[in-house]
Amino acid sequence: MTTLLLARHGETDWNRARRWQGHADRPLTDRGRAQATALAKRLADIALDAVYSSDLRRARETAEAVAQAQGLDVVQLPELREVSVGSWEGLTRDQAEARFPDGFRRWLAGGTGWDDGETYPAMSARVLAAVHRIANDHEGDRILIVSHGGPIRAIHGAALGMDVEDYRRIRPVEPNARLSAVCIKDGRLTELCPAGEIDELLARDQEDRRKAVSSPPSPAG
């Protein structure tokens, strides 16, 4: 079983202003950098085998805080980017509602509001393909993936057997730098662990690893 720890990037100025970011490359605020540092401290005693992130600056900077503390490099993948919101990029909610009322209603209902950019199903497909590729490359490992609100919702939804639009209707976006986890076994997402259950998951994971190391090898037959 492969354990994938998921974290949304730390706060940016556009998060604070409640603007759609999409593929805009916004940096972390001071608060965002503090959130990244706190995430690194939370994971300080958890041995990671690799750290992956979106190639957008806000995710990369958050991932680097954790990776540097563990002596790892960050592997950047554009496939882990946020959904591209097209002409909504940089708009506040009030501005989007005023300019695109029909699209805004679609977005509130869980669908894709913008008529350009990228649909939520298309974003979900590219993100899940990347996640399964990471899991295949790190079978049995513990990996951190730092991404964005949309991709993390897509992963969570898939772990629950739901598509991203249905999941968006029932769950709000993950807070900045919040940690969650999924597991992949036999090529399938099998678990979704909210923040409060992660310590239990990791403790179980560490115990399984300890047993694997301490067990004598089986004789060749």
Z-matrix of the N, CA and C atoms (Angstrom, degrees):
N
C 1 1.464
C 2 1.527 1 109.84
N 3 1.304 2 116.23 1 135.72
C 4 1.464 3 122.29 2 177.36
C 5 1.527 4 108.77 3 -104.17
N 6 1.319 5 115.95 4 131.04
C 7 1.462 6 121.56 5 179.02
C 8 1.523 7 109.26 6 -100.82
N 9 1.324 8 116.24 7 122.57
C 10 1.460 9 121.60 8 178.53
C 11 1.522 10 109.23 9 -110.99
N 12 1.305 11 116.12 10 108.75
C 13 1.460 12 121.12 11 172.65
C 14 1.522 13 107.78 12 -82.25
N 15 1.314 14 116.50 13 134.52
C 16 1.461 15 122.46 14 -176.90
C 17 1.519 16 109.50 15 -118.83
N 18 1.323 17 116.46 16 136.52
C 19 1.461 18 120.47 17 175.68
C 20 1.519 19 109.33 18 -140.51
N 21 1.314 20 115.27 19 133.36
C 22 1.453 21 119.32 20 170.53
C 23 1.529 22 108.21 21 -75.89
N 24 1.319 23 116.76 22 151.74
C 25 1.465 24 121.18 23 178.79
C 26 1.529 25 111.36 24 -61.76
N 27 1.337 26 116.45 25 163.78
C 28 1.456 27 121.27 26 175.47
C 29 1.527 28 112.33 27 -71.32
N 30 1.307 29 114.90 28 174.69
C 31 1.469 30 121.08 29 -175.30
C 32 1.528 31 112.56 30 -65.11
N 33 1.342 32 115.64 31 141.71
C 34 1.462 33 122.55 32 170.23
C 35 1.524 34 109.42 33 -115.86
N 36 1.333 35 115.79 34 173.49
C 37 1.463 36 118.78 35 177.50
C 38 1.522 37 111.37 36 -64.59
N 39 1.324 38 117.39 37 -33.94
C 40 1.471 39 119.75 38 179.42
C 41 1.522 40 111.72 39 -75.26
N 42 1.345 41 118.58 40 -28.56
C 43 1.462 42 119.23 41 170.07
C 44 1.525 43 110.07 42 -60.50
N 45 1.311 44 114.47 43 -46.35
C 46 1.469 45 119.78 44 -177.30
C 47 1.524 46 111.10 45 -63.01
N 48 1.331 47 116.90 46 -36.33
C 49 1.470 48 121.59 47 179.66
C 50 1.529 49 111.85 48 -86.79
N 51 1.337 50 116.99 49 0.01
C 52 1.474 51 123.08 50 -179.88
C 53 1.533 52 110.75 51 57.70
N 54 1.342 53 114.88 52 49.37
C 55 1.457 54 121.43 53 176.22
C 56 1.526 55 109.48 54 -106.43
N 57 1.337 56 116.31 55 144.50
C 58 1.458 57 119.68 56 173.98
C 59 1.520 58 109.17 57 -67.26
N 60 1.331 59 116.25 58 133.13
C 61 1.461 60 120.74 59 -178.53
C 62 1.520 61 112.61 60 -103.47
N 63 1.330 62 117.12 61 -43.31
C 64 1.458 63 118.72 62 -177.55
C 65 1.515 64 111.22 63 55.15
N 66 1.335 65 116.46 64 -125.03
C 67 1.458 66 121.25 65 -179.69
C 68 1.533 67 112.92 66 -92.47
N 69 1.330 68 118.05 67 5.79
C 70 1.469 69 120.18 68 175.67
C 71 1.527 70 109.01 69 -61.65
N 72 1.313 71 117.07 70 138.39
C 73 1.471 72 121.07 71 -171.15
C 74 1.525 73 110.51 72 -98.34
N 75 1.325 74 116.32 73 72.78
C 76 1.459 75 121.13 74 -176.91
C 77 1.528 76 111.15 75 -85.39
N 78 1.344 77 117.59 76 142.77
C 79 1.467 78 120.72 77 178.13
C 80 1.528 79 111.17 78 -83.60
N 81 1.318 80 115.59 79 166.94
C 82 1.454 81 121.13 80 174.89
C 83 1.527 82 110.84 81 -72.19
N 84 1.317 83 116.46 82 148.36
C 85 1.454 84 122.01 83 169.44
C 86 1.537 85 108.54 84 -81.25
N 87 1.330 86 116.27 85 176.55
C 88 1.468 87 119.17 86 174.14
C 89 1.524 88 110.55 87 -58.56
N 90 1.334 89 115.82 88 -40.39
C 91 1.458 90 119.23 89 177.53
C 92 1.519 91 110.66 90 -64.81
N 93 1.330 92 117.07 91 -39.29
C 94 1.458 93 120.55 92 178.73
C 95 1.524 94 111.99 93 -62.71
N 96 1.330 95 116.72 94 -40.35
C 97 1.464 96 119.50 95 177.64
C 98 1.524 97 110.82 96 -66.65
N 99 1.335 98 116.81 97 -36.96
C 100 1.470 99 119.93 98 176.57
C 101 1.527 100 110.23 99 -65.14
N 102 1.334 101 117.10 100 -37.61
C 103 1.460 102 120.33 101 177.04
C 104 1.524 103 111.05 102 -64.87
N 105 1.328 104 116.64 103 -38.95
C 106 1.464 105 120.08 104 178.10
C 107 1.526 106 110.70 105 -64.82
N 108 1.323 107 116.69 106 -40.53
C 109 1.465 108 120.72 107 177.35
C 110 1.521 109 111.05 108 -63.53
N 111 1.333 110 116.25 109 -41.18
C 112 1.468 111 120.36 110 178.37
C 113 1.522 112 110.98 111 -64.03
N 114 1.329 113 116.72 112 -38.04
C 115 1.457 114 120.33 113 177.27
C 116 1.523 115 110.69 114 -63.29
N 117 1.324 116 116.69 115 -42.17
C 118 1.465 117 120.86 116 177.84
C 119 1.523 118 111.02 117 -60.84
N 120 1.327 119 116.95 118 -40.00
C 121 1.468 120 120.85 119 179.05
C 122 1.525 121 110.28 120 -67.75
N 123 1.330 122 116.83 121 -39.31
C 124 1.468 123 120.05 122 178.79
C 125 1.524 124 110.87 123 -59.66
N 126 1.337 125 116.44 124 -35.36
C 127 1.454 126 121.08 125 -176.31
C 128 1.530 127 113.61 126 -98.70
N 129 1.322 128 116.72 127 7.60
C 130 1.463 129 120.29 128 -173.69
C 131 1.529 130 112.86 129 -59.00
N 132 1.324 131 117.94 130 -34.81
C 133 1.463 132 121.08 131 -177.34
C 134 1.531 133 112.35 132 -97.57
N 135 1.331 134 116.25 133 7.21
C 136 1.461 135 121.43 134 179.14
C 137 1.526 136 108.28 135 -106.91
N 138 1.320 137 116.36 136 112.05
C 139 1.468 138 120.35 137 -178.44
C 140 1.527 139 109.74 138 -71.47
N 141 1.322 140 116.17 139 118.26
C 142 1.457 141 121.82 140 177.38
C 143 1.528 142 109.46 141 -98.37
N 144 1.310 143 115.53 142 145.58
C 145 1.459 144 120.02 143 177.41
C 146 1.519 145 112.25 144 -92.22
N 147 1.323 146 117.51 145 -22.81
C 148 1.463 147 121.30 146 178.53
C 149 1.529 148 108.30 147 -165.48
N 150 1.333 149 115.13 148 156.86
C 151 1.464 150 122.41 149 176.07
C 152 1.524 151 108.19 150 -128.31
N 153 1.323 152 115.51 151 124.69
C 154 1.463 153 122.36 152 177.57
C 155 1.518 154 108.98 153 -116.70
N 156 1.339 155 115.77 154 153.31
C 157 1.459 156 118.84 155 174.80
C 158 1.515 157 110.26 156 -152.19
N 159 1.315 158 114.93 157 160.92
C 160 1.458 159 121.34 158 163.41
C 161 1.522 160 108.06 159 -57.10
N 162 1.327 161 115.98 160 153.52
C 163 1.466 162 118.74 161 178.98
C 164 1.528 163 112.65 162 -83.90
N 165 1.339 164 118.37 163 0.58
C 166 1.455 165 120.02 164 175.97
C 167 1.525 166 110.07 165 -76.07
N 168 1.330 167 115.18 166 145.21
C 169 1.464 168 121.22 167 -168.32
C 170 1.515 169 112.81 168 -55.98
N 171 1.310 170 119.07 169 -41.91
C 172 1.456 171 121.45 170 -175.38
C 173 1.525 172 112.06 171 -63.23
N 174 1.335 173 116.29 172 -36.08
C 175 1.464 174 119.70 173 177.02
C 176 1.524 175 111.14 174 -77.70
N 177 1.324 176 115.66 175 -42.13
C 178 1.466 177 119.71 176 -178.72
C 179 1.525 178 111.26 177 -61.17
N 180 1.341 179 117.43 178 -44.46
C 181 1.464 180 120.48 179 -179.45
C 182 1.528 181 111.36 180 -64.31
N 183 1.325 182 116.73 181 -37.03
C 184 1.462 183 119.84 182 177.76
C 185 1.526 184 110.37 183 -66.44
N 186 1.327 185 116.57 184 -45.14
C 187 1.463 186 120.91 185 -179.93
C 188 1.527 187 111.67 186 -63.92
N 189 1.325 188 116.95 187 -37.37
C 190 1.471 189 120.27 188 -178.00
C 191 1.519 190 111.90 189 -63.21
N 192 1.330 191 117.32 190 -33.48
C 193 1.461 192 119.95 191 179.10
C 194 1.520 193 110.70 192 -61.31
N 195 1.329 194 116.85 193 -39.35
C 196 1.462 195 121.08 194 179.00
C 197 1.522 196 110.76 195 -76.23
N 198 1.318 197 116.70 196 -46.24
C 199 1.461 198 120.96 197 -175.81
C 200 1.525 199 112.09 198 -62.11
N 201 1.320 200 117.13 199 -43.38
C 202 1.463 201 120.44 200 -179.00
C 203 1.516 202 111.26 201 -62.08
N 204 1.328 203 116.85 202 -37.49
C 205 1.461 204 120.31 203 179.84
C 206 1.525 205 111.73 204 -66.64
N 207 1.347 206 116.89 205 -22.91
C 208 1.463 207 120.59 206 -178.12
C 209 1.527 208 112.49 207 -108.45
N 210 1.337 209 116.85 208 6.76
C 211 1.462 210 119.95 209 178.69
C 212 1.517 211 113.57 210 69.18
N 213 1.339 212 116.23 211 31.60
C 214 1.457 213 120.97 212 -179.38
C 215 1.522 214 110.49 213 -114.86
N 216 1.311 215 116.18 214 159.87
C 217 1.459 216 121.98 215 171.59
C 218 1.525 217 109.07 216 -95.45
N 219 1.321 218 115.69 217 154.64
C 220 1.457 219 120.76 218 176.27
C 221 1.522 220 109.00 219 -93.98
N 222 1.324 221 116.22 220 127.06
C 223 1.454 222 121.71 221 174.91
C 224 1.531 223 106.92 222 -93.46
N 225 1.329 224 116.39 223 116.65
C 226 1.468 225 121.00 224 -176.17
C 227 1.531 226 110.22 225 -95.90
N 228 1.324 227 115.28 226 131.34
C 229 1.461 228 120.63 227 179.12
C 230 1.525 229 109.72 228 -128.45
N 231 1.330 230 118.34 229 121.18
C 232 1.466 231 119.54 230 176.37
C 233 1.525 232 112.50 231 -63.20
N 234 1.335 233 117.68 232 -21.98
C 235 1.459 234 120.80 233 179.11
C 236 1.528 235 112.48 234 -65.32
N 237 1.330 236 117.32 235 -16.98
C 238 1.466 237 121.54 236 -179.93
C 239 1.526 238 112.19 237 -93.00
N 240 1.332 239 117.06 238 9.69
C 241 1.474 240 120.26 239 179.15
C 242 1.526 241 112.08 240 -66.49
N 243 1.342 242 113.96 241 162.05
C 244 1.454 243 121.46 242 171.59
C 245 1.526 244 109.75 243 -63.50
N 246 1.333 245 116.43 244 162.51
C 247 1.454 246 120.94 245 174.17
C 248 1.532 247 109.11 246 -61.80
N 249 1.329 248 116.80 247 139.44
C 250 1.466 249 120.58 248 176.15
C 251 1.524 250 108.46 249 -79.14
N 252 1.337 251 116.14 250 122.11
C 253 1.469 252 120.51 251 -173.92
C 254 1.521 253 112.69 252 -98.89
N 255 1.321 254 117.82 253 9.77
C 256 1.457 255 121.42 254 174.78
C 257 1.516 256 113.33 255 55.87
N 258 1.338 257 116.45 256 -126.53
C 259 1.462 258 121.68 257 -175.43
C 260 1.522 259 113.80 258 -71.73
N 261 1.318 260 118.00 259 -5.60
C 262 1.463 261 120.69 260 176.83
C 263 1.530 262 111.81 261 -84.38
N 264 1.317 263 117.73 262 -10.52
C 265 1.460 264 120.76 263 -176.77
C 266 1.529 265 110.44 264 -57.69
N 267 1.312 266 116.55 265 127.95
C 268 1.460 267 122.47 266 179.22
C 269 1.514 268 114.63 267 88.16
N 270 1.335 269 117.78 268 -8.59
C 271 1.462 270 120.04 269 -178.53
C 272 1.531 271 111.11 270 -83.59
N 273 1.331 272 115.38 271 149.35
C 274 1.454 273 120.47 272 168.97
C 275 1.524 274 108.64 273 -83.41
N 276 1.303 275 116.84 274 172.06
C 277 1.467 276 119.71 275 177.88
C 278 1.526 277 110.74 276 -62.75
N 279 1.317 278 116.84 277 -42.93
C 280 1.467 279 119.48 278 -179.82
C 281 1.520 280 111.27 279 -61.54
N 282 1.332 281 116.56 280 -41.20
C 283 1.462 282 120.21 281 179.48
C 284 1.525 283 111.51 282 -66.26
N 285 1.333 284 117.41 283 -42.25
C 286 1.462 285 120.18 284 179.07
C 287 1.526 286 111.24 285 -64.84
N 288 1.311 287 116.95 286 -40.72
C 289 1.465 288 120.34 287 179.80
C 290 1.524 289 110.89 288 -64.59
N 291 1.342 290 116.86 289 -39.19
C 292 1.462 291 120.39 290 -179.39
C 293 1.523 292 111.98 291 -70.60
N 294 1.333 293 117.67 292 -39.48
C 295 1.470 294 121.15 293 -175.62
C 296 1.529 295 112.62 294 -84.72
N 297 1.319 296 117.24 295 -33.04
C 298 1.462 297 121.49 296 -174.12
C 299 1.532 298 109.95 297 -132.79
N 300 1.332 299 118.78 298 65.36
C 301 1.464 300 120.85 299 -173.95
C 302 1.521 301 113.83 300 -59.39
N 303 1.336 302 118.02 301 -41.29
C 304 1.461 303 119.95 302 179.60
C 305 1.528 304 110.99 303 -66.52
N 306 1.329 305 115.45 304 -44.49
C 307 1.453 306 119.75 305 178.37
C 308 1.517 307 112.16 306 -64.23
N 309 1.318 308 116.01 307 -37.96
C 310 1.461 309 119.39 308 -179.97
C 311 1.524 310 110.40 309 -63.63
N 312 1.330 311 117.14 310 -39.22
C 313 1.463 312 120.26 311 177.24
C 314 1.530 313 110.95 312 -64.28
N 315 1.332 314 116.69 313 -39.05
C 316 1.468 315 119.50 314 175.98
C 317 1.522 316 110.70 315 -61.88
N 318 1.319 317 115.70 316 -42.72
C 319 1.462 318 120.13 317 -178.73
C 320 1.533 319 110.90 318 -64.13
N 321 1.322 320 116.88 319 -43.17
C 322 1.464 321 119.93 320 178.29
C 323 1.529 322 111.28 321 -61.30
N 324 1.334 323 116.44 322 -30.19
C 325 1.463 324 121.07 323 -178.98
C 326 1.530 325 112.85 324 -83.63
N 327 1.333 326 117.25 325 1.63
C 328 1.456 327 121.27 326 176.90
C 329 1.508 328 114.81 327 105.81
N 330 1.338 329 117.49 328 -9.45
C 331 1.458 330 120.65 329 -177.48
C 332 1.519 331 113.00 330 -91.00
N 333 1.332 332 115.43 331 -174.31
C 334 1.460 333 122.36 332 177.86
C 335 1.523 334 108.50 333 -84.68
N 336 1.326 335 117.81 334 121.41
C 337 1.456 336 121.20 335 -175.63
C 338 1.517 337 114.01 336 -84.48
N 339 1.324 338 116.70 337 -38.91
C 340 1.466 339 121.53 338 -175.61
C 341 1.524 340 109.63 339 -77.51
N 342 1.326 341 115.86 340 151.84
C 343 1.461 342 121.40 341 179.73
C 344 1.525 343 112.58 342 -95.79
N 345 1.318 344 116.66 343 -6.78
C 346 1.461 345 120.99 344 175.16
C 347 1.525 346 107.08 345 -120.79
N 348 1.309 347 119.01 346 -162.61
C 349 1.458 348 119.35 347 -179.83
C 350 1.511 349 111.79 348 71.88
N 351 1.334 350 116.46 349 -130.64
C 352 1.461 351 122.56 350 -170.90
C 353 1.525 352 109.09 351 -137.16
N 354 1.313 353 117.65 352 142.80
C 355 1.458 354 119.94 353 176.35
C 356 1.530 355 110.11 354 -80.81
N 357 1.327 356 115.82 355 158.55
C 358 1.465 357 119.50 356 176.03
C 359 1.530 358 112.20 357 -61.63
N 360 1.349 359 119.49 358 -42.13
C 361 1.466 360 117.68 359 176.95
C 362 1.529 361 113.50 360 -61.48
N 363 1.342 362 118.03 361 -37.67
C 364 1.462 363 120.45 362 178.36
C 365 1.522 364 110.65 363 -65.84
N 366 1.343 365 116.78 364 -42.65
C 367 1.462 366 120.12 365 176.54
C 368 1.516 367 110.54 366 -60.72
N 369 1.326 368 116.71 367 -45.32
C 370 1.459 369 121.08 368 -178.92
C 371 1.519 370 111.23 369 -59.96
N 372 1.324 371 117.45 370 -41.99
C 373 1.465 372 121.13 371 -178.56
C 374 1.522 373 111.26 372 -62.17
N 375 1.336 374 117.63 373 -44.60
C 376 1.470 375 118.90 374 -178.44
C 377 1.525 376 111.30 375 -69.62
N 378 1.351 377 116.95 376 -37.73
C 379 1.465 378 120.34 377 -179.59
C 380 1.528 379 110.51 378 -67.19
N 381 1.325 380 117.48 379 -46.76
C 382 1.463 381 120.22 380 -178.02
C 383 1.524 382 111.36 381 -65.96
N 384 1.331 383 117.36 382 -34.43
C 385 1.464 384 119.67 383 175.48
C 386 1.528 385 110.44 384 -61.82
N 387 1.342 386 116.61 385 -41.79
C 388 1.466 387 120.59 386 178.62
C 389 1.519 388 111.16 387 -65.93
N 390 1.333 389 117.04 388 -41.86
C 391 1.462 390 121.42 389 -179.05
C 392 1.531 391 110.49 390 -62.09
N 393 1.323 392 117.56 391 -44.36
C 394 1.465 393 119.68 392 179.43
C 395 1.527 394 111.33 393 -67.94
N 396 1.322 395 117.53 394 -33.98
C 397 1.466 396 119.81 395 176.30
C 398 1.533 397 110.33 396 -65.88
N 399 1.334 398 116.66 397 -42.13
C 400 1.468 399 120.33 398 177.06
C 401 1.525 400 109.91 399 -60.37
N 402 1.334 401 116.90 400 -46.46
C 403 1.461 402 120.67 401 -179.27
C 404 1.524 403 111.84 402 -62.12
N 405 1.329 404 117.10 403 -39.46
C 406 1.464 405 120.38 404 178.30
C 407 1.527 406 111.42 405 -64.45
N 408 1.330 407 116.27 406 -34.58
C 409 1.464 408 120.37 407 -179.75
C 410 1.520 409 112.55 408 -78.56
N 411 1.328 410 117.31 409 -14.77
C 412 1.476 411 121.20 410 -174.91
C 413 1.521 412 110.60 411 -134.06
N 414 1.301 413 116.70 412 48.58
C 415 1.464 414 120.40 413 -177.43
C 416 1.527 415 110.75 414 -59.68
N 417 1.325 416 116.12 415 127.30
C 418 1.455 417 121.39 416 179.65
C 419 1.516 418 114.80 417 82.82
N 420 1.328 419 117.98 418 -0.41
C 421 1.465 420 121.67 419 -176.97
C 422 1.520 421 111.72 420 -92.98
N 423 1.323 422 114.15 421 174.80
C 424 1.464 423 122.71 422 174.85
C 425 1.527 424 107.48 423 -116.83
N 426 1.320 425 116.23 424 116.73
C 427 1.454 426 122.97 425 -170.95
C 428 1.522 427 109.70 426 -121.37
N 429 1.321 428 116.63 427 142.23
C 430 1.461 429 121.75 428 170.29
C 431 1.523 430 108.77 429 -103.57
N 432 1.332 431 116.43 430 130.94
C 433 1.462 432 122.69 431 173.73
C 434 1.525 433 107.66 432 -119.22
N 435 1.328 434 116.78 433 121.02
C 436 1.464 435 121.53 434 176.76
C 437 1.518 436 107.67 435 -105.44
N 438 1.321 437 115.85 436 120.11
C 439 1.455 438 119.72 437 -175.34
C 440 1.530 439 109.83 438 -140.86
N 441 1.308 440 116.95 439 -139.75
C 442 1.463 441 122.67 440 -170.55
C 443 1.527 442 109.93 441 -131.74
N 444 1.331 443 115.39 442 172.78
C 445 1.449 444 119.93 443 -175.96
C 446 1.517 445 113.88 444 -58.53
N 447 1.344 446 116.92 445 -46.88
C 448 1.453 447 120.72 446 -178.91
C 449 1.522 448 113.39 447 -63.25
N 450 1.337 449 118.64 448 -52.31
C 451 1.462 450 119.91 449 178.07
C 452 1.521 451 114.17 450 -59.14
N 453 1.333 452 117.05 451 -38.63
C 454 1.462 453 118.48 452 -179.92
C 455 1.527 454 110.37 453 -67.03
N 456 1.323 455 117.25 454 -38.60
C 457 1.468 456 119.51 455 174.24
C 458 1.526 457 111.05 456 -60.63
N 459 1.325 458 116.77 457 -40.49
C 460 1.463 459 119.92 458 179.07
C 461 1.522 460 111.20 459 -61.79
N 462 1.327 461 117.27 460 -41.94
C 463 1.466 462 121.54 461 179.57
C 464 1.523 463 110.38 462 -67.85
N 465 1.323 464 116.62 463 -45.68
C 466 1.465 465 120.07 464 178.15
C 467 1.527 466 111.01 465 -58.79
N 468 1.330 467 115.72 466 -46.01
C 469 1.451 468 119.47 467 -179.87
C 470 1.517 469 111.87 468 -59.47
N 471 1.344 470 116.35 469 -45.14
C 472 1.457 471 120.28 470 -179.83
C 473 1.527 472 111.40 471 -62.01
N 474 1.338 473 116.92 472 -36.75
C 475 1.471 474 120.14 473 178.37
C 476 1.524 475 111.56 474 -64.67
N 477 1.338 476 116.78 475 -25.47
C 478 1.460 477 121.66 476 179.00
C 479 1.524 478 112.41 477 -98.46
N 480 1.329 479 117.08 478 5.56
C 481 1.447 480 120.85 479 -179.67
C 482 1.513 481 113.78 480 75.29
N 483 1.343 482 117.25 481 26.52
C 484 1.460 483 122.22 482 -177.68
C 485 1.519 484 109.79 483 -119.80
N 486 1.351 485 116.59 484 152.16
C 487 1.459 486 118.05 485 172.19
C 488 1.529 487 109.35 486 -82.01
N 489 1.306 488 115.85 487 165.72
C 490 1.460 489 120.72 488 -170.33
C 491 1.523 490 111.89 489 -64.88
N 492 1.328 491 117.92 490 -35.94
C 493 1.462 492 119.36 491 -178.27
C 494 1.521 493 111.51 492 -69.23
N 495 1.336 494 118.01 493 -40.34
C 496 1.463 495 120.50 494 176.14
C 497 1.527 496 110.38 495 -64.35
N 498 1.341 497 116.63 496 -40.56
C 499 1.459 498 119.71 497 -179.63
C 500 1.530 499 111.19 498 -65.98
N 501 1.335 500 116.88 499 -36.70
C 502 1.457 501 120.33 500 178.32
C 503 1.534 502 111.59 501 -62.11
N 504 1.315 503 116.91 502 -29.17
C 505 1.467 504 119.94 503 -178.42
C 506 1.523 505 112.34 504 -71.40
N 507 1.322 506 117.90 505 -22.14
C 508 1.462 507 119.80 506 -174.65
C 509 1.521 508 114.12 507 -112.69
N 510 1.341 509 117.68 508 -13.71
C 511 1.456 510 119.47 509 -175.72
C 512 1.525 511 111.20 510 -131.96
N 513 1.332 512 117.80 511 134.04
C 514 1.467 513 120.25 512 175.33
C 515 1.523 514 110.47 513 -72.37
N 516 1.315 515 114.90 514 167.51
C 517 1.459 516 120.22 515 179.17
C 518 1.524 517 109.85 516 -65.86
N 519 1.327 518 116.94 517 148.67
C 520 1.461 519 122.07 518 178.00
C 521 1.527 520 110.41 519 -64.60
N 522 1.336 521 118.59 520 138.51
C 523 1.469 522 120.24 521 174.04
C 524 1.525 523 111.05 522 -63.15
N 525 1.314 524 116.08 523 158.62
C 526 1.460 525 120.75 524 178.57
C 527 1.520 526 111.08 525 -58.34
N 528 1.334 527 115.53 526 133.48
C 529 1.470 528 124.78 527 174.67
C 530 1.525 529 113.61 528 65.47
N 531 1.331 530 118.34 529 12.78
C 532 1.460 531 119.78 530 177.05
C 533 1.522 532 109.98 531 -74.31
N 534 1.335 533 115.18 532 141.97
C 535 1.454 534 122.03 533 -177.97
C 536 1.527 535 109.78 534 -99.33
N 537 1.325 536 116.18 535 135.79
C 538 1.456 537 122.33 536 170.88
C 539 1.526 538 107.00 537 -140.17
N 540 1.325 539 117.10 538 -178.18
C 541 1.460 540 118.32 539 -177.10
C 542 1.510 541 110.88 540 -154.91
N 543 1.321 542 114.66 541 149.19
C 544 1.464 543 122.30 542 169.65
C 545 1.523 544 107.27 543 -132.72
N 546 1.320 545 114.63 544 162.49
C 547 1.459 546 120.16 545 176.39
C 548 1.521 547 108.89 546 -122.72
N 549 1.308 548 115.88 547 148.40
C 550 1.463 549 121.28 548 175.95
C 551 1.520 550 108.34 549 -122.59
N 552 1.319 551 114.73 550 124.19
C 553 1.465 552 121.10 551 179.38
C 554 1.512 553 108.48 552 -134.12
N 555 1.319 554 115.46 553 130.83
C 556 1.462 555 121.19 554 -178.81
C 557 1.528 556 111.60 555 53.75
N 558 1.335 557 115.66 556 38.61
C 559 1.450 558 121.27 557 176.18
C 560 1.515 559 115.41 558 77.80
N 561 1.341 560 117.66 559 8.58
C 562 1.461 561 120.69 560 -177.76
C 563 1.515 562 110.73 561 -124.33
N 564 1.338 563 116.01 562 140.32
C 565 1.457 564 120.84 563 171.03
C 566 1.519 565 107.79 564 -68.69
N 567 1.338 566 116.63 565 124.14
C 568 1.461 567 119.55 566 -170.62
C 569 1.520 568 114.49 567 -117.67
N 570 1.326 569 118.60 568 -19.33
C 571 1.454 570 119.60 569 -175.82
C 572 1.520 571 110.03 570 -142.79
N 573 1.314 572 115.23 571 151.12
C 574 1.455 573 121.97 572 168.34
C 575 1.514 574 106.94 573 -125.90
N 576 1.314 575 116.60 574 120.76
C 577 1.461 576 121.13 575 -176.81
C 578 1.519 577 109.79 576 -114.41
N 579 1.336 578 118.44 577 109.95
C 580 1.461 579 120.55 578 174.56
C 581 1.525 580 110.84 579 -63.69
N 582 1.325 581 115.15 580 168.60
C 583 1.463 582 120.75 581 -174.02
C 584 1.526 583 112.36 582 -53.25
N 585 1.339 584 117.57 583 -40.01
C 586 1.456 585 120.33 584 -176.11
C 587 1.512 586 114.50 585 -70.03
N 588 1.345 587 117.64 586 -15.96
C 589 1.457 588 121.08 587 -177.49
C 590 1.528 589 112.83 588 -104.66
N 591 1.314 590 117.24 589 -1.49
C 592 1.465 591 119.60 590 -174.36
C 593 1.520 592 111.90 591 -67.39
N 594 1.338 593 117.60 592 -40.77
C 595 1.463 594 119.41 593 -178.55
C 596 1.530 595 110.86 594 -59.70
N 597 1.338 596 116.46 595 -38.83
C 598 1.470 597 120.18 596 177.53
C 599 1.524 598 110.37 597 -65.53
N 600 1.327 599 116.52 598 -43.27
C 601 1.461 600 120.28 599 178.37
C 602 1.522 601 111.11 600 -60.18
N 603 1.324 602 116.84 601 -46.24
C 604 1.457 603 120.54 602 -177.17
C 605 1.525 604 111.40 603 -68.00
N 606 1.331 605 116.61 604 -36.57
C 607 1.463 606 119.67 605 177.29
C 608 1.529 607 110.08 606 -62.60
N 609 1.333 608 116.81 607 -41.27
C 610 1.455 609 121.66 608 177.97
C 611 1.525 610 110.19 609 -65.25
N 612 1.326 611 115.22 610 -41.27
C 613 1.457 612 121.18 611 179.44
C 614 1.529 613 110.57 612 -61.98
N 615 1.337 614 116.17 613 -45.83
C 616 1.459 615 120.17 614 -179.52
C 617 1.530 616 111.47 615 -64.46
N 618 1.338 617 117.22 616 -37.71
C 619 1.459 618 120.25 617 178.47
C 620 1.524 619 110.99 618 -65.76
N 621 1.327 620 116.69 619 -40.21
C 622 1.464 621 119.90 620 176.95
C 623 1.523 622 110.89 621 -62.40
N 624 1.333 623 116.46 622 -39.99
C 625 1.465 624 119.75 623 178.70
C 626 1.526 625 110.88 624 -66.36
N 627 1.337 626 116.48 625 -40.65
C 628 1.468 627 120.22 626 -179.42
C 629 1.530 628 110.07 627 -62.33
N 630 1.334 629 117.15 628 -42.52
C 631 1.454 630 121.26 629 179.39
C 632 1.525 631 110.95 630 -64.45
N 633 1.324 632 116.42 631 -39.50
C 634 1.464 633 120.58 632 -179.46
C 635 1.516 634 111.01 633 -63.81
N 636 1.334 635 116.38 634 -38.34
C 637 1.471 636 120.82 635 -179.41
C 638 1.518 637 111.12 636 -72.30
N 639 1.341 638 116.75 637 -39.14
C 640 1.464 639 120.66 638 -174.11
C 641 1.530 640 113.18 639 -82.99
N 642 1.339 641 118.08 640 -18.62
C 643 1.468 642 120.42 641 -178.82
C 644 1.516 643 110.83 642 -73.06
N 645 1.339 644 118.00 643 134.44
C 646 1.474 645 118.70 644 177.93
C 647 1.509 646 110.40 645 -69.27
N 648 1.317 647 116.59 646 148.18
C 649 1.465 648 119.26 647 179.45
C 650 1.511 649 111.87 648 -64.69
N 651 1.304 650 117.09 649 147.87
C 652 1.467 651 121.64 650 177.45
C 653 1.518 652 109.34 651 -73.64
N 654 1.347 653 116.49 652 144.23
C 655 1.481 654 118.10 653 177.91
C 656 1.508 655 110.46 654 -67.16
N 657 1.322 656 114.05 655 147.77
C 658 1.464 657 118.71 656 178.91
C 659 1.524 658 108.66 657 -68.82
N 660 1.325 659 115.69 658 140.78
C 661 1.456 660 117.94 659 -177.87
C 662 1.498 661 111.67 660 -129.57
